[in-house]
Amino acid sequence: MTVADLSLAAAAETLRRGGVVIYPTEAVWGIGCDPRDQAAVRRLLAIKQRPLDKGVILIAAELAQLDAWVDWEALPAARREAVLASWPGPNTWAVPATAAVPAWIRGVHASVAVRLTAHPQARALCQACAQPLVSTSANLSGQPPAFRRGELDPALIALSDGVCAGETGGLAAPTPIRVALTGEVLRA
């Protein structure tokens, strides 16, 4: 097996060991790691050349995987219902973070961006790791995202610990990001 071909089990094991893995999501190829592992997150940000202050998205397979990260009680009931009604699916929400969420995840924000993914492989990867995963686009900061595997930057692949086999969900644009408290669109 080459660095570019990881089975789901091998990708999950690599993530559990603190690795950085590229994998398909709803729209684009993502790059991720264990959000609890500061060294892994900092390595991922260095690979992408992304500043720490921007924060990263977490994806999860099940709502319970987000409970330690999201302060659901800080959302009015109607706003919480709007968020939950959009999942699982390609909708990312900036939700008030719990006090335990480190700056290497939320950046300079009081919120954490989260998505309950419906993409089968991304979901299976979160299930195999039994936790949410960092999920940011697999491209250098400021460069276009990779919608197809052939668009992945070979240098990015070489700096990662491998690519999980699969295909994206085929959406034409990265998932929208909205503010959970207001519904304001941050990225359409």
C-alpha positions, 0 to 999 in steps of 0.5 A: 500500500502506498501513502496515497491508498489507505483503507478505512481501517488503516486511515482510522488507525493512522488518525488514532496514532496522531496522523493527518489523513486526506479523505472525501467529504460531501463536496471536496477532499478534506484533510483531518486529524484528531481534534484533541491532539494539539501536535496533529492539529498544528501539523495539519495547519502547517501542511495547509499553511493556514493560520491558527486563528481561523479555527477549523471545522469538526465533522462527526458521525453522531450528535453525541460525538459533538457534545463535549465541543458544543454548548447546546444550552447556549442556543435558543430552542428554535435555533437548536432545532434549525441546526439539528433539522439540517443534519445529517447533511452538508451544513456546517454551523458555528455553534457556541463552544464549550469552555473545554474547546482549545484555541487550536480548534476554535481559533479566535472565535467563541464558537466551534464550526461543526457538521454532522456529516452524511458522507458515507466514508467521512461518517464511517471514519468518524465512527471508526475513530469514535469521535469527531475529526478535524475537517478542512479542505485538502488544499494549501490555504488560499488555493482552490479546493479539490473536488476530485482526487486528481485535483489533490496537490501531490505536495499536500499528499506527500506531507500527509500520512495518506489518502483514504480511498473514496469519492466526494459526494459530488456537491458543486461547492464546499458546504455552507457555514452559518452562525447557529445563533442567528442563521447568518451565512458566513460562507455560501 
